[in-house]
Amino acid sequence: MYHTAFQRVFIDIEPILREARGFLVAQRKTRLDNLLARLEELEAAIEHHYFFHDSGLPCIPSAFDFVCDPEVEPLLRAPSTLEVSSATFARVLPFAISRRETKFRSEFGKIVKANVESVPDNIDPIELAVASFRCLNCDAQPLRYPEILAHPCGHE
């Protein structure tokens, strides 16, 4: 297309492009506002859960600890027309917390088993007296589970 022809076409389509861009920017802002509101609802559900259920954890997980959970993520991504409240998250949160706890116990257990000889299968390796960890960032030690979850280097 020649330069002059392009300029004529561009003059005709420029308002359409500006309108489309404005629509997309507004739509993106709406989705972002919706996501932020849902993260606040998730945070409220987490705080409520841990207030009424003593988990023994030295720190309360944040909403971002659950955003990739298979039951939480769809609620965060649901259309804005769907009402998602802290009560909605509260229904799936016990399962998400259980999955998170199982994952961490398994990961830390594998570390202990890899470094301690002959841990029987019927023994939870992170319950052993030798199950302490050292922070590779600040060299803090001994860190035990679940206190290690509250260590500041893990939240940077």
N, C-alpha and C positions, 0 to 999 in steps of 0.2 A: 504494500500500500504506500502510495506516495505521501510525503510529509503534509502537503496541503489537504489531501483527502483524509488523512488521519486526524488532522486538526478539526475538520468539519464533523467527523464522526464523534470525536472526543467532546466537542461542544454539545452534541446531542445526548451523549450518554453520561457526561459528568454529573448532572443532577441525580441521575439514577444511582450512580456509584456512591455519591455522597449520602444519599438516603439509605442505601444498603449498609454502608459503613456505620452510619448512625444507629441503625437498627441492631446491627451485630454488637456494637459497643454497649448499647443499652441492655441487650439480652445477656451479654457476658456479665455486666454489673449486677443484673438481677440474679443470675446463677451464683455469683460470688457472694452476694448478700445472703442468699438462701443457704449456701454452704456454711457461712460464718454463723448464722443463726442456729443451724443444726449442730454445729460443733459446740456452741454454748449449751444447747440442750443436752448433748452427750456428756459434756463436762458436769452439768448439774446432776445427771443420772449417776455418774461415777461417784461424785461426792456424796450423794444420798446413799448409794449402796455401801460405800465404805464407812459412812457414819453409823449405819445400822448393823453392819456385819463386820465384826472384828476379824480381819484377815491375818493379823500377825505381821503384816508388811510394814516396814519402817517408813514407807512413802506411798502416797496414793498415785496410781498411774494417771497420766493425762489423757485427754481425748485422742491425742496423736498416737498413743500406744495402741489404739483400737481401730484406726481409720482403715486399715487393710483387712480387718477381720471379715470373714465371709458373710456374717449376718449384719454387721454394722455398716460396711461399705455400701450395700444397696440402699440402705435407709438414708445415707448421706447423699447418694446420687439420685434418689427418687425425684420425680418431677415436683416442681414447686406447688402444684395443685394438690399434692398429697400432704396431709397434715402429719408432721413428724414432731413429736414432743419428747420431753424427758421420759414420760411414761412409756412411750414407744420404745425408746432405747433401753429402759429398765427391764422390759420383757426379754430382751436378747442378751443383756449385759452379763448375767450369771454364766451363760454358756461361753461368751467371749473371754471372761475372766478365767474360767476353767481352762480354756484352750491356751491362753497366755501363760498361766501357771504351769501347765503340763509341758509346754514348749521350753520354758526357762529351766524347769527341773531336769528335763531331758538333756538340754545343752550343757548345763553345769555338771550333770551326772556323767556325761561322756568325757568331759575334761578330767574329772576325778578318776574315772575308770582307766583312762589312757595313761595316767601318772601313778596309779596305785596298783600294785600287783594283787592278783587273786581276790577281787571283790566278788563275793557270791551273788548270783542273780537275784536271790530273795532279799538282798540288802539294798536299800536306797543309798547310793554312793554319796549324795550330798548330806546325809545324816551322819556320816563318819566324822570322827574327831579330826582326821587329817584333811577334811574337805574345806580348806581355806584357799583363798585366791589372792593374787597380787595384781594391783593395777599397773598396767604397762605404761600409763601416762605419767603418774606421779609417784609410782613405786610404793603406794600405801599397801600395808599388809598387817595382819591377816584380815581379809574380808571374807565373811561367811555369807551363805545364802540364808535368808533373803536380804540381809543388810546390803549386800553388794548392789542390789537394784537401786538403792538410794545413794550410792556413791556419786559425788558430783561429776566426776569425769565421764560417767555413763550418760550424762544429760547434756553434754556439750555439742 
